[in-house]
Amino acid sequence: MRERVIDAQFQKSPLPVLRAARVLRGMAAGEKLRILATDPQAVADFRDFCKVTGHALVAASESGGVFSFSVKVRAAVP
């Protein structure tokens, strides 16, 4: 299973989270989505988004002004 990637660099909050939410809806439980963003607000946005939705923020890093987030789709609720 390959990781999907969204390049949301140079997009302001909340666009990176909104784009990720749209893609995550079509993904299966356990799949991962990586998002690249340059808006520093994305750090708090993805932390809060995962807390509210139940998806797992499995990695978050920054290099050269580019933030990278890896979100794992939550297990389906029975």
Secondary structure by P-SEA (a helix, b strand, c coil): cbbbbbcccccccaaaaaaaaaaaaaccccbbbbbbbcccaaaaaaaaaaaaaccccccccccccbbbbbbbbccccc
